[in-house]
Amino acid sequence: MKIFAFVLAIFALISFGAALKDEVCGLPHSKNGNGVMACLAYGKAWSYNAETNECVEFVYGGCFGNDNRFPSQELCEEKCKE
């Protein structure tokens, strides 16, 4: 039974990853800082939320984060939205 659950979980992860238009769209939201220290710049950016299939606006401080960060809603939706 445990093997079946494991195989099912792997299949679900592969299916989810294959459904994304670009692998960057599956990354967690980009963020300001590293959880300990926030960065001092202030810039509006957009990040894709794969669970809701929406691009959301956030304030990016200029450091850390990841590639799930776009300068506009239009670019975010073009790259990621299904």
mmCIF file of the N, C-alpha and C atoms, coordinates in Angstrom:
data_MODEL
# 
_entry.id   MODEL 
# 
loop_
_atom_site.group_PDB 
_atom_site.id 
_atom_site.type_symbol 
_atom_site.label_atom_id 
_atom_site.label_alt_id 
_atom_site.label_comp_id 
_atom_site.label_asym_id 
_atom_site.label_entity_id 
_atom_site.label_seq_id 
_atom_site.pdbx_PDB_ins_code 
_atom_site.Cartn_x 
_atom_site.Cartn_y 
_atom_site.Cartn_z 
_atom_site.occupancy 
_atom_site.B_iso_or_equiv 
_atom_site.pdbx_formal_charge 
_atom_site.auth_seq_id 
_atom_site.auth_comp_id 
_atom_site.auth_asym_id 
_atom_site.auth_atom_id 
_atom_site.pdbx_PDB_model_num 
ATOM 1   N N  . MET A 1 1  ? 0.826  -1.194 0.000   1.00 0.00 ? 1  MET A N  1 
ATOM 2   C CA . MET A 1 1  ? 0.000  0.000  0.000   1.00 0.00 ? 1  MET A CA 1 
ATOM 3   C C  . MET A 1 1  ? 0.872  1.261  0.000   1.00 0.00 ? 1  MET A C  1 
ATOM 4   N N  . LYS A 1 2  ? 1.958  1.248  0.787   1.00 0.00 ? 2  LYS A N  1 
ATOM 5   C CA . LYS A 1 2  ? 2.834  2.414  0.835   1.00 0.00 ? 2  LYS A CA 1 
ATOM 6   C C  . LYS A 1 2  ? 3.498  2.657  -0.517  1.00 0.00 ? 2  LYS A C  1 
ATOM 7   N N  . ILE A 1 3  ? 3.853  1.584  -1.198  1.00 0.00 ? 3  ILE A N  1 
ATOM 8   C CA . ILE A 1 3  ? 4.481  1.728  -2.518  1.00 0.00 ? 3  ILE A CA 1 
ATOM 9   C C  . ILE A 1 3  ? 3.499  2.359  -3.493  1.00 0.00 ? 3  ILE A C  1 
ATOM 10  N N  . PHE A 1 4  ? 2.247  1.922  -3.451  1.00 0.00 ? 4  PHE A N  1 
ATOM 11  C CA . PHE A 1 4  ? 1.220  2.489  -4.329  1.00 0.00 ? 4  PHE A CA 1 
ATOM 12  C C  . PHE A 1 4  ? 1.061  3.987  -4.076  1.00 0.00 ? 4  PHE A C  1 
ATOM 13  N N  . ALA A 1 5  ? 1.011  4.384  -2.810  1.00 0.00 ? 5  ALA A N  1 
ATOM 14  C CA . ALA A 1 5  ? 0.878  5.801  -2.469  1.00 0.00 ? 5  ALA A CA 1 
ATOM 15  C C  . ALA A 1 5  ? 2.088  6.591  -2.958  1.00 0.00 ? 5  ALA A C  1 
ATOM 16  N N  . PHE A 1 6  ? 3.276  6.014  -2.815  1.00 0.00 ? 6  PHE A N  1 
ATOM 17  C CA . PHE A 1 6  ? 4.495  6.673  -3.273  1.00 0.00 ? 6  PHE A CA 1 
ATOM 18  C C  . PHE A 1 6  ? 4.473  6.864  -4.791  1.00 0.00 ? 6  PHE A C  1 
ATOM 19  N N  . VAL A 1 7  ? 4.116  5.819  -5.519  1.00 0.00 ? 7  VAL A N  1 
ATOM 20  C CA . VAL A 1 7  ? 4.053  5.898  -6.982  1.00 0.00 ? 7  VAL A CA 1 
ATOM 21  C C  . VAL A 1 7  ? 3.007  6.925  -7.412  1.00 0.00 ? 7  VAL A C  1 
ATOM 22  N N  . LEU A 1 8  ? 1.875  6.930  -6.743  1.00 0.00 ? 8  LEU A N  1 
ATOM 23  C CA . LEU A 1 8  ? 0.820  7.894  -7.054  1.00 0.00 ? 8  LEU A CA 1 
ATOM 24  C C  . LEU A 1 8  ? 1.296  9.326  -6.809  1.00 0.00 ? 8  LEU A C  1 
ATOM 25  N N  . ALA A 1 9  ? 2.011  9.549  -5.717  1.00 0.00 ? 9  ALA A N  1 
ATOM 26  C CA . ALA A 1 9  ? 2.536  10.884 -5.415  1.00 0.00 ? 9  ALA A CA 1 
ATOM 27  C C  . ALA A 1 9  ? 3.548  11.327 -6.465  1.00 0.00 ? 9  ALA A C  1 
ATOM 28  N N  . ILE A 1 10 ? 4.426  10.441 -6.881  1.00 0.00 ? 10 ILE A N  1 
ATOM 29  C CA . ILE A 1 10 ? 5.407  10.766 -7.923  1.00 0.00 ? 10 ILE A CA 1 
ATOM 30  C C  . ILE A 1 10 ? 4.698  11.110 -9.223  1.00 0.00 ? 10 ILE A C  1 
ATOM 31  N N  . PHE A 1 11 ? 3.712  10.327 -9.589  1.00 0.00 ? 11 PHE A N  1 
ATOM 32  C CA . PHE A 1 11 ? 2.947  10.586 -10.813 1.00 0.00 ? 11 PHE A CA 1 
ATOM 33  C C  . PHE A 1 11 ? 2.279  11.957 -10.753 1.00 0.00 ? 11 PHE A C  1 
ATOM 34  N N  . ALA A 1 12 ? 1.693  12.296 -9.610  1.00 0.00 ? 12 ALA A N  1 
ATOM 35  C CA . ALA A 1 12 ? 1.035  13.595 -9.458  1.00 0.00 ? 12 ALA A CA 1 
ATOM 36  C C  . ALA A 1 12 ? 2.033  14.734 -9.611  1.00 0.00 ? 12 ALA A C  1 
ATOM 37  N N  . LEU A 1 13 ? 3.214  14.605 -9.031  1.00 0.00 ? 13 LEU A N  1 
ATOM 38  C CA . LEU A 1 13 ? 4.238  15.646 -9.148  1.00 0.00 ? 13 LEU A CA 1 
ATOM 39  C C  . LEU A 1 13 ? 4.711  15.807 -10.585 1.00 0.00 ? 13 LEU A C  1 
ATOM 40  N N  . ILE A 1 14 ? 4.901  14.710 -11.277 1.00 0.00 ? 14 ILE A N  1 
ATOM 41  C CA . ILE A 1 14 ? 5.330  14.772 -12.673 1.00 0.00 ? 14 ILE A CA 1 
ATOM 42  C C  . ILE A 1 14 ? 4.247  15.417 -13.525 1.00 0.00 ? 14 ILE A C  1 
ATOM 43  N N  . SER A 1 15 ? 3.004  15.050 -13.295 1.00 0.00 ? 15 SER A N  1 
ATOM 44  C CA . SER A 1 15 ? 1.896  15.625 -14.055 1.00 0.00 ? 15 SER A CA 1 
ATOM 45  C C  . SER A 1 15 ? 1.788  17.121 -13.810 1.00 0.00 ? 15 SER A C  1 
ATOM 46  N N  . PHE A 1 16 ? 1.945  17.535 -12.547 1.00 0.00 ? 16 PHE A N  1 
ATOM 47  C CA . PHE A 1 16 ? 1.866  18.956 -12.213 1.00 0.00 ? 16 PHE A CA 1 
ATOM 48  C C  . PHE A 1 16 ? 2.981  19.730 -12.903 1.00 0.00 ? 16 PHE A C  1 
ATOM 49  N N  . GLY A 1 17 ? 4.193  19.205 -12.858 1.00 0.00 ? 17 GLY A N  1 
ATOM 50  C CA . GLY A 1 17 ? 5.335  19.863 -13.486 1.00 0.00 ? 17 GLY A CA 1 
ATOM 51  C C  . GLY A 1 17 ? 5.189  19.942 -14.985 1.00 0.00 ? 17 GLY A C  1 
ATOM 52  N N  . ALA A 1 18 ? 4.637  18.918 -15.594 1.00 0.00 ? 18 ALA A N  1 
ATOM 53  C CA . ALA A 1 18 ? 4.469  18.897 -17.046 1.00 0.00 ? 18 ALA A CA 1 
ATOM 54  C C  . ALA A 1 18 ? 3.398  19.874 -17.496 1.00 0.00 ? 18 ALA A C  1 
ATOM 55  N N  . ALA A 1 19 ? 2.471  20.219 -16.608 1.00 0.00 ? 19 ALA A N  1 
ATOM 56  C CA . ALA A 1 19 ? 1.371  21.100 -16.975 1.00 0.00 ? 19 ALA A CA 1 
ATOM 57  C C  . ALA A 1 19 ? 1.791  22.568 -17.022 1.00 0.00 ? 19 ALA A C  1 
ATOM 58  N N  . LEU A 1 20 ? 2.909  22.914 -16.418 1.00 0.00 ? 20 LEU A N  1 
ATOM 59  C CA . LEU A 1 20 ? 3.351  24.304 -16.393 1.00 0.00 ? 20 LEU A CA 1 
ATOM 60  C C  . LEU A 1 20 ? 3.910  24.711 -17.748 1.00 0.00 ? 20 LEU A C  1 
ATOM 61  N N  . LYS A 1 21 ? 3.648  25.944 -18.149 1.00 0.00 ? 21 LYS A N  1 
ATOM 62  C CA . LYS A 1 21 ? 4.174  26.446 -19.414 1.00 0.00 ? 21 LYS A CA 1 
ATOM 63  C C  . LYS A 1 21 ? 5.693  26.570 -19.366 1.00 0.00 ? 21 LYS A C  1 
ATOM 64  N N  . ASP A 1 22 ? 6.229  26.911 -18.209 1.00 0.00 ? 22 ASP A N  1 
ATOM 65  C CA . ASP A 1 22 ? 7.670  27.093 -18.030 1.00 0.00 ? 22 ASP A CA 1 
ATOM 66  C C  . ASP A 1 22 ? 8.013  26.670 -16.605 1.00 0.00 ? 22 ASP A C  1 
ATOM 67  N N  . GLU A 1 23 ? 9.155  26.037 -16.415 1.00 0.00 ? 23 GLU A N  1 
ATOM 68  C CA . GLU A 1 23 ? 9.512  25.538 -15.080 1.00 0.00 ? 23 GLU A CA 1 
ATOM 69  C C  . GLU A 1 23 ? 9.629  26.647 -14.044 1.00 0.00 ? 23 GLU A C  1 
ATOM 70  N N  . VAL A 1 24 ? 9.959  27.859 -14.459 1.00 0.00 ? 24 VAL A N  1 
ATOM 71  C CA . VAL A 1 24 ? 10.070 28.976 -13.518 1.00 0.00 ? 24 VAL A CA 1 
ATOM 72  C C  . VAL A 1 24 ? 8.709  29.260 -12.861 1.00 0.00 ? 24 VAL A C  1 
ATOM 73  N N  . CYS A 1 25 ? 7.632  28.916 -13.557 1.00 0.00 ? 25 CYS A N  1 
ATOM 74  C CA . CYS A 1 25 ? 6.288  29.173 -13.042 1.00 0.00 ? 25 CYS A CA 1 
ATOM 75  C C  . CYS A 1 25 ? 5.943  28.275 -11.855 1.00 0.00 ? 25 CYS A C  1 
ATOM 76  N N  . GLY A 1 26 ? 6.683  27.196 -11.658 1.00 0.00 ? 26 GLY A N  1 
ATOM 77  C CA . GLY A 1 26 ? 6.448  26.297 -10.543 1.00 0.00 ? 26 GLY A CA 1 
ATOM 78  C C  . GLY A 1 26 ? 7.245  26.646 -9.297  1.00 0.00 ? 26 GLY A C  1 
ATOM 79  N N  . LEU A 1 27 ? 8.107  27.637 -9.402  1.00 0.00 ? 27 LEU A N  1 
ATOM 80  C CA . LEU A 1 27 ? 8.890  28.065 -8.238  1.00 0.00 ? 27 LEU A CA 1 
ATOM 81  C C  . LEU A 1 27 ? 7.989  28.779 -7.242  1.00 0.00 ? 27 LEU A C  1 
ATOM 82  N N  . PRO A 1 28 ? 8.350  28.770 -5.953  1.00 0.00 ? 28 PRO A N  1 
ATOM 83  C CA . PRO A 1 28 ? 7.571  29.537 -4.977  1.00 0.00 ? 28 PRO A CA 1 
ATOM 84  C C  . PRO A 1 28 ? 7.644  31.025 -5.302  1.00 0.00 ? 28 PRO A C  1 
ATOM 85  N N  . HIS A 1 29 ? 6.737  31.784 -4.707  1.00 0.00 ? 29 HIS A N  1 
ATOM 86  C CA . HIS A 1 29 ? 6.766  33.232 -4.927  1.00 0.00 ? 29 HIS A CA 1 
ATOM 87  C C  . HIS A 1 29 ? 8.151  33.769 -4.623  1.00 0.00 ? 29 HIS A C  1 
ATOM 88  N N  . SER A 1 30 ? 8.606  34.673 -5.458  1.00 0.00 ? 30 SER A N  1 
ATOM 89  C CA . SER A 1 30 ? 9.845  35.375 -5.163  1.00 0.00 ? 30 SER A CA 1 
ATOM 90  C C  . SER A 1 30 ? 9.549  36.254 -3.952  1.00 0.00 ? 30 SER A C  1 
ATOM 91  N N  . LYS A 1 31 ? 10.563 36.603 -3.196  1.00 0.00 ? 31 LYS A N  1 
ATOM 92  C CA . LYS A 1 31 ? 10.304 37.362 -1.974  1.00 0.00 ? 31 LYS A CA 1 
ATOM 93  C C  . LYS A 1 31 ? 11.370 38.412 -1.749  1.00 0.00 ? 31 LYS A C  1 
ATOM 94  N N  . ASN A 1 32 ? 11.133 39.251 -0.780  1.00 0.00 ? 32 ASN A N  1 
ATOM 95  C CA . ASN A 1 32 ? 12.087 40.274 -0.392  1.00 0.00 ? 32 ASN A CA 1 
ATOM 96  C C  . ASN A 1 32 ? 12.907 39.750 0.768   1.00 0.00 ? 32 ASN A C  1 
ATOM 97  N N  . GLY A 1 33 ? 14.174 39.572 0.546   1.00 0.00 ? 33 GLY A N  1 
ATOM 98  C CA . GLY A 1 33 ? 15.049 39.115 1.617   1.00 0.00 ? 33 GLY A CA 1 
ATOM 99  C C  . GLY A 1 33 ? 15.142 37.606 1.671   1.00 0.00 ? 33 GLY A C  1 
ATOM 100 N N  . ASN A 1 34 ? 15.733 37.127 2.740   1.00 0.00 ? 34 ASN A N  1 
ATOM 101 C CA . ASN A 1 34 ? 15.942 35.692 2.890   1.00 0.00 ? 34 ASN A CA 1 
ATOM 102 C C  . ASN A 1 34 ? 15.229 35.129 4.110   1.00 0.00 ? 34 ASN A C  1 
ATOM 103 N N  . GLY A 1 35 ? 14.280 35.861 4.658   1.00 0.00 ? 35 GLY A N  1 
ATOM 104 C CA . GLY A 1 35 ? 13.567 35.424 5.843   1.00 0.00 ? 35 GLY A CA 1 
ATOM 105 C C  . GLY A 1 35 ? 14.183 35.929 7.134   1.00 0.00 ? 35 GLY A C  1 
ATOM 106 N N  . VAL A 1 36 ? 15.424 36.400 7.064   1.00 0.00 ? 36 VAL A N  1 
ATOM 107 C CA . VAL A 1 36 ? 16.115 36.931 8.235   1.00 0.00 ? 36 VAL A CA 1 
ATOM 108 C C  . VAL A 1 36 ? 16.311 38.429 8.081   1.00 0.00 ? 36 VAL A C  1 
ATOM 109 N N  . MET A 1 37 ? 16.666 38.823 6.875   1.00 0.00 ? 37 MET A N  1 
ATOM 110 C CA . MET A 1 37 ? 16.987 40.218 6.610   1.00 0.00 ? 37 MET A CA 1 
ATOM 111 C C  . MET A 1 37 ? 16.259 40.665 5.343   1.00 0.00 ? 37 MET A C  1 
ATOM 112 N N  . ALA A 1 38 ? 15.608 41.807 5.385   1.00 0.00 ? 38 ALA A N  1 
ATOM 113 C CA . ALA A 1 38 ? 14.951 42.362 4.203   1.00 0.00 ? 38 ALA A CA 1 
ATOM 114 C C  . ALA A 1 38 ? 15.923 43.289 3.483   1.00 0.00 ? 38 ALA A C  1 
ATOM 115 N N  . CYS A 1 39 ? 15.732 43.405 2.192   1.00 0.00 ? 39 CYS A N  1 
ATOM 116 C CA . CYS A 1 39 ? 16.593 44.272 1.395   1.00 0.00 ? 39 CYS A CA 1 
ATOM 117 C C  . CYS A 1 39 ? 15.973 45.664 1.301   1.00 0.00 ? 39 CYS A C  1 
ATOM 118 N N  . LEU A 1 40 ? 16.770 46.657 0.972   1.00 0.00 ? 40 LEU A N  1 
ATOM 119 C CA . LEU A 1 40 ? 16.343 48.045 1.114   1.00 0.00 ? 40 LEU A CA 1 
ATOM 120 C C  . LEU A 1 40 ? 15.737 48.688 -0.126  1.00 0.00 ? 40 LEU A C  1 
ATOM 121 N N  . ALA A 1 41 ? 15.871 48.079 -1.277  1.00 0.00 ? 41 ALA A N  1 
ATOM 122 C CA . ALA A 1 41 ? 15.267 48.660 -2.478  1.00 0.00 ? 41 ALA A CA 1 
ATOM 123 C C  . ALA A 1 41 ? 13.752 48.504 -2.387  1.00 0.00 ? 41 ALA A C  1 
ATOM 124 N N  . TYR A 1 42 ? 13.026 49.246 -3.206  1.00 0.00 ? 42 TYR A N  1 
ATOM 125 C CA . TYR A 1 42 ? 11.568 49.145 -3.218  1.00 0.00 ? 42 TYR A CA 1 
ATOM 126 C C  . TYR A 1 42 ? 11.118 49.149 -4.661  1.00 0.00 ? 42 TYR A C  1 
ATOM 127 N N  . GLY A 1 43 ? 10.698 48.003 -5.143  1.00 0.00 ? 43 GLY A N  1 
ATOM 128 C CA . GLY A 1 43 ? 10.224 47.925 -6.517  1.00 0.00 ? 43 GLY A CA 1 
ATOM 129 C C  . GLY A 1 43 ? 9.050  46.983 -6.619  1.00 0.00 ? 43 GLY A C  1 
ATOM 130 N N  . LYS A 1 44 ? 8.050  47.386 -7.379  1.00 0.00 ? 44 LYS A N  1 
ATOM 131 C CA . LYS A 1 44 ? 6.903  46.507 -7.586  1.00 0.00 ? 44 LYS A CA 1 
ATOM 132 C C  . LYS A 1 44 ? 7.278  45.435 -8.592  1.00 0.00 ? 44 LYS A C  1 
ATOM 133 N N  . ALA A 1 45 ? 6.851  44.222 -8.329  1.00 0.00 ? 45 ALA A N  1 
ATOM 134 C CA . ALA A 1 45 ? 7.123  43.096 -9.220  1.00 0.00 ? 45 ALA A CA 1 
ATOM 135 C C  . ALA A 1 45 ? 5.910  42.166 -9.193  1.00 0.00 ? 45 ALA A C  1 
ATOM 136 N N  . TRP A 1 46 ? 5.943  41.177 -10.065 1.00 0.00 ? 46 TRP A N  1 
ATOM 137 C CA . TRP A 1 46 ? 4.850  40.210 -10.176 1.00 0.00 ? 46 TRP A CA 1 
ATOM 138 C C  . TRP A 1 46 ? 5.412  38.808 -10.050 1.00 0.00 ? 46 TRP A C  1 
ATOM 139 N N  . SER A 1 47 ? 4.654  37.930 -9.413  1.00 0.00 ? 47 SER A N  1 
ATOM 140 C CA . SER A 1 47 ? 5.054  36.544 -9.211  1.00 0.00 ? 47 SER A CA 1 
ATOM 141 C C  . SER A 1 47 ? 3.861  35.650 -9.536  1.00 0.00 ? 47 SER A C  1 
ATOM 142 N N  . TYR A 1 48 ? 4.131  34.474 -10.118 1.00 0.00 ? 48 TYR A N  1 
ATOM 143 C CA . TYR A 1 48 ? 3.054  33.563 -10.507 1.00 0.00 ? 48 TYR A CA 1 
ATOM 144 C C  . TYR A 1 48 ? 2.731  32.591 -9.383  1.00 0.00 ? 48 TYR A C  1 
ATOM 145 N N  . ASN A 1 49 ? 1.442  32.441 -9.088  1.00 0.00 ? 49 ASN A N  1 
ATOM 146 C CA . ASN A 1 49 ? 0.957  31.483 -8.096  1.00 0.00 ? 49 ASN A CA 1 
ATOM 147 C C  . ASN A 1 49 ? 0.321  30.326 -8.863  1.00 0.00 ? 49 ASN A C  1 
ATOM 148 N N  . ALA A 1 50 ? 1.002  29.177 -8.914  1.00 0.00 ? 50 ALA A N  1 
ATOM 149 C CA . ALA A 1 50 ? 0.529  28.028 -9.689  1.00 0.00 ? 50 ALA A CA 1 
ATOM 150 C C  . ALA A 1 50 ? -0.763 27.439 -9.130  1.00 0.00 ? 50 ALA A C  1 
ATOM 151 N N  . GLU A 1 51 ? -0.997 27.574 -7.831  1.00 0.00 ? 51 GLU A N  1 
ATOM 152 C CA . GLU A 1 51 ? -2.213 27.012 -7.228  1.00 0.00 ? 51 GLU A CA 1 
ATOM 153 C C  . GLU A 1 51 ? -3.462 27.740 -7.690  1.00 0.00 ? 51 GLU A C  1 
ATOM 154 N N  . THR A 1 52 ? -3.360 29.049 -7.903  1.00 0.00 ? 52 THR A N  1 
ATOM 155 C CA . THR A 1 52 ? -4.531 29.831 -8.310  1.00 0.00 ? 52 THR A CA 1 
ATOM 156 C C  . THR A 1 52 ? -4.490 30.231 -9.782  1.00 0.00 ? 52 THR A C  1 
ATOM 157 N N  . ASN A 1 53 ? -3.385 29.922 -10.475 1.00 0.00 ? 53 ASN A N  1 
ATOM 158 C CA . ASN A 1 53 ? -3.188 30.298 -11.877 1.00 0.00 ? 53 ASN A CA 1 
ATOM 159 C C  . ASN A 1 53 ? -3.324 31.809 -12.053 1.00 0.00 ? 53 ASN A C  1 
ATOM 160 N N  . GLU A 1 54 ? -2.726 32.552 -11.123 1.00 0.00 ? 54 GLU A N  1 
ATOM 161 C CA . GLU A 1 54 ? -2.781 34.013 -11.178 1.00 0.00 ? 54 GLU A CA 1 
ATOM 162 C C  . GLU A 1 54 ? -1.400 34.615 -10.931 1.00 0.00 ? 54 GLU A C  1 
ATOM 163 N N  . CYS A 1 55 ? -1.184 35.768 -11.519 1.00 0.00 ? 55 CYS A N  1 
ATOM 164 C CA . CYS A 1 55 ? 0.014  36.553 -11.241 1.00 0.00 ? 55 CYS A CA 1 
ATOM 165 C C  . CYS A 1 55 ? -0.345 37.572 -10.167 1.00 0.00 ? 55 CYS A C  1 
ATOM 166 N N  . VAL A 1 56 ? 0.466  37.641 -9.126  1.00 0.00 ? 56 VAL A N  1 
ATOM 167 C CA . VAL A 1 56 ? 0.182  38.534 -8.005  1.00 0.00 ? 56 VAL A CA 1 
ATOM 168 C C  . VAL A 1 56 ? 1.302  39.559 -7.853  1.00 0.00 ? 56 VAL A C  1 
ATOM 169 N N  . GLU A 1 57 ? 0.912  40.759 -7.493  1.00 0.00 ? 57 GLU A N  1 
ATOM 170 C CA . GLU A 1 57 ? 1.870  41.847 -7.312  1.00 0.00 ? 57 GLU A CA 1 
ATOM 171 C C  . GLU A 1 57 ? 2.469  41.775 -5.908  1.00 0.00 ? 57 GLU A C  1 
ATOM 172 N N  . PHE A 1 58 ? 3.745  42.130 -5.792  1.00 0.00 ? 58 PHE A N  1 
ATOM 173 C CA . PHE A 1 58 ? 4.398  42.193 -4.490  1.00 0.00 ? 58 PHE A CA 1 
ATOM 174 C C  . PHE A 1 58 ? 5.521  43.219 -4.565  1.00 0.00 ? 58 PHE A C  1 
ATOM 175 N N  . VAL A 1 59 ? 6.035  43.609 -3.407  1.00 0.00 ? 59 VAL A N  1 
ATOM 176 C CA . VAL A 1 59 ? 7.147  44.554 -3.340  1.00 0.00 ? 59 VAL A CA 1 
ATOM 177 C C  . VAL A 1 59 ? 8.438  43.752 -3.251  1.00 0.00 ? 59 VAL A C  1 
ATOM 178 N N  . TYR A 1 60 ? 9.331  43.982 -4.200  1.00 0.00 ? 60 TYR A N  1 
ATOM 179 C CA . TYR A 1 60 ? 10.618 43.286 -4.226  1.00 0.00 ? 60 TYR A CA 1 
ATOM 180 C C  . TYR A 1 60 ? 11.701 44.236 -3.745  1.00 0.00 ? 60 TYR A C  1 
ATOM 181 N N  . GLY A 1 61 ? 12.497 43.774 -2.793  1.00 0.00 ? 61 GLY A N  1 
ATOM 182 C CA . GLY A 1 61 ? 13.523 44.611 -2.184  1.00 0.00 ? 61 GLY A CA 1 
ATOM 183 C C  . GLY A 1 61 ? 14.856 44.626 -2.893  1.00 0.00 ? 61 GLY A C  1 
ATOM 184 N N  . GLY A 1 62 ? 15.016 43.819 -3.944  1.00 0.00 ? 62 GLY A N  1 
ATOM 185 C CA . GLY A 1 62 ? 16.234 43.886 -4.730  1.00 0.00 ? 62 GLY A CA 1 
ATOM 186 C C  . GLY A 1 62 ? 17.262 42.794 -4.499  1.00 0.00 ? 62 GLY A C  1 
ATOM 187 N N  . CYS A 1 63 ? 17.014 41.870 -3.581  1.00 0.00 ? 63 CYS A N  1 
ATOM 188 C CA . CYS A 1 63 ? 17.977 40.786 -3.390  1.00 0.00 ? 63 CYS A CA 1 
ATOM 189 C C  . CYS A 1 63 ? 17.264 39.493 -3.010  1.00 0.00 ? 63 CYS A C  1 
ATOM 190 N N  . PHE A 1 64 ? 18.002 38.404 -3.121  1.00 0.00 ? 64 PHE A N  1 
ATOM 191 C CA . PHE A 1 64 ? 17.494 37.058 -2.874  1.00 0.00 ? 64 PHE A CA 1 
ATOM 192 C C  . PHE A 1 64 ? 16.342 36.776 -3.834  1.00 0.00 ? 64 PHE A C  1 
ATOM 193 N N  . GLY A 1 65 ? 15.307 36.115 -3.396  1.00 0.00 ? 65 GLY A N  1 
ATOM 194 C CA . GLY A 1 65 ? 14.207 35.774 -4.290  1.00 0.00 ? 65 GLY A CA 1 
ATOM 195 C C  . GLY A 1 65 ? 14.597 34.662 -5.254  1.00 0.00 ? 65 GLY A C  1 
ATOM 196 N N  . ASN A 1 66 ? 13.857 34.543 -6.349  1.00 0.00 ? 66 ASN A N  1 
ATOM 197 C CA . ASN A 1 66 ? 14.136 33.538 -7.367  1.00 0.00 ? 66 ASN A CA 1 
ATOM 198 C C  . ASN A 1 66 ? 13.663 34.063 -8.726  1.00 0.00 ? 66 ASN A C  1 
ATOM 199 N N  . ASP A 1 67 ? 13.661 33.204 -9.722  1.00 0.00 ? 67 ASP A N  1 
ATOM 200 C CA . ASP A 1 67 ? 13.301 33.645 -11.070 1.00 0.00 ? 67 ASP A CA 1 
ATOM 201 C C  . ASP A 1 67 ? 11.800 33.787 -11.293 1.00 0.00 ? 67 ASP A C  1 
ATOM 202 N N  . ASN A 1 68 ? 10.980 33.441 -10.309 1.00 0.00 ? 68 ASN A N  1 
ATOM 203 C CA . ASN A 1 68 ? 9.536  33.637 -10.418 1.00 0.00 ? 68 ASN A CA 1 
ATOM 204 C C  . ASN A 1 68 ? 9.222  35.086 -10.036 1.00 0.00 ? 68 ASN A C  1 
ATOM 205 N N  . ARG A 1 69 ? 9.777  35.993 -10.821 1.00 0.00 ? 69 ARG A N  1 
ATOM 206 C CA . ARG A 1 69 ? 9.631  37.432 -10.573 1.00 0.00 ? 69 ARG A CA 1 
ATOM 207 C C  . ARG A 1 69 ? 9.627  38.119 -11.935 1.00 0.00 ? 69 ARG A C  1 
ATOM 208 N N  . PHE A 1 70 ? 8.615  38.917 -12.171 1.00 0.00 ? 70 PHE A N  1 
ATOM 209 C CA . PHE A 1 70 ? 8.447  39.569 -13.464 1.00 0.00 ? 70 PHE A CA 1 
ATOM 210 C C  . PHE A 1 70 ? 8.212  41.064 -13.263 1.00 0.00 ? 70 PHE A C  1 
ATOM 211 N N  . PRO A 1 71 ? 8.658  41.894 -14.210 1.00 0.00 ? 71 PRO A N  1 
ATOM 212 C CA . PRO A 1 71 ? 8.495  43.341 -14.065 1.00 0.00 ? 71 PRO A CA 1 
ATOM 213 C C  . PRO A 1 71 ? 7.074  43.835 -14.323 1.00 0.00 ? 71 PRO A C  1 
ATOM 214 N N  . SER A 1 72 ? 6.227  43.002 -14.948 1.00 0.00 ? 72 SER A N  1 
ATOM 215 C CA . SER A 1 72 ? 4.851  43.434 -15.220 1.00 0.00 ? 72 SER A CA 1 
ATOM 216 C C  . SER A 1 72 ? 3.902  42.245 -15.164 1.00 0.00 ? 72 SER A C  1 
ATOM 217 N N  . GLN A 1 73 ? 2.634  42.540 -14.957 1.00 0.00 ? 73 GLN A N  1 
ATOM 218 C CA . GLN A 1 73 ? 1.615  41.500 -14.946 1.00 0.00 ? 73 GLN A CA 1 
ATOM 219 C C  . GLN A 1 73 ? 1.519  40.839 -16.320 1.00 0.00 ? 73 GLN A C  1 
ATOM 220 N N  . GLU A 1 74 ? 1.647  41.639 -17.367 1.00 0.00 ? 74 GLU A N  1 
ATOM 221 C CA . GLU A 1 74 ? 1.542  41.117 -18.728 1.00 0.00 ? 74 GLU A CA 1 
ATOM 222 C C  . GLU A 1 74 ? 2.617  40.066 -19.011 1.00 0.00 ? 74 GLU A C  1 
ATOM 223 N N  . LEU A 1 75 ? 3.860  40.355 -18.634 1.00 0.00 ? 75 LEU A N  1 
ATOM 224 C CA . LEU A 1 75 ? 4.947  39.395 -18.860 1.00 0.00 ? 75 LEU A CA 1 
ATOM 225 C C  . LEU A 1 75 ? 4.752  38.127 -18.032 1.00 0.00 ? 75 LEU A C  1 
ATOM 226 N N  . CYS A 1 76 ? 4.298  38.288 -16.813 1.00 0.00 ? 76 CYS A N  1 
ATOM 227 C CA . CYS A 1 76 ? 4.037  37.144 -15.945 1.00 0.00 ? 76 CYS A CA 1 
ATOM 228 C C  . CYS A 1 76 ? 2.972  36.242 -16.568 1.00 0.00 ? 76 CYS A C  1 
ATOM 229 N N  . GLU A 1 77 ? 1.873  36.836 -17.005 1.00 0.00 ? 77 GLU A N  1 
ATOM 230 C CA . GLU A 1 77 ? 0.787  36.050 -17.587 1.00 0.00 ? 77 GLU A CA 1 
ATOM 231 C C  . GLU A 1 77 ? 1.200  35.405 -18.904 1.00 0.00 ? 77 GLU A C  1 
ATOM 232 N N  . GLU A 1 78 ? 1.968  36.122 -19.705 1.00 0.00 ? 78 GLU A N  1 
ATOM 233 C CA . GLU A 1 78 ? 2.438  35.574 -20.982 1.00 0.00 ? 78 GLU A CA 1 
ATOM 234 C C  . GLU A 1 78 ? 3.310  34.338 -20.755 1.00 0.00 ? 78 GLU A C  1 
ATOM 235 N N  . LYS A 1 79 ? 4.144  34.394 -19.738 1.00 0.00 ? 79 LYS A N  1 
ATOM 236 C CA . LYS A 1 79 ? 5.084  33.306 -19.466 1.00 0.00 ? 79 LYS A CA 1 
ATOM 237 C C  . LYS A 1 79 ? 4.422  32.127 -18.753 1.00 0.00 ? 79 LYS A C  1 
ATOM 238 N N  . CYS A 1 80 ? 3.453  32.406 -17.861 1.00 0.00 ? 80 CYS A N  1 
ATOM 239 C CA . CYS A 1 80 ? 2.982  31.351 -16.961 1.00 0.00 ? 80 CYS A CA 1 
ATOM 240 C C  . CYS A 1 80 ? 1.500  31.010 -17.014 1.00 0.00 ? 80 CYS A C  1 
ATOM 241 N N  . LYS A 1 81 ? 0.644  31.965 -17.255 1.00 0.00 ? 81 LYS A N  1 
ATOM 242 C CA . LYS A 1 81 ? -0.787 31.711 -17.093 1.00 0.00 ? 81 LYS A CA 1 
ATOM 243 C C  . LYS A 1 81 ? -1.292 30.710 -18.118 1.00 0.00 ? 81 LYS A C  1 
ATOM 244 N N  . GLU A 1 82 ? -2.065 29.746 -17.637 1.00 0.00 ? 82 GLU A N  1 
ATOM 245 C CA . GLU A 1 82 ? -2.646 28.704 -18.504 1.00 0.00 ? 82 GLU A CA 1 
ATOM 246 C C  . GLU A 1 82 ? -3.896 29.220 -19.179 1.00 0.00 ? 82 GLU A C  1 
# 
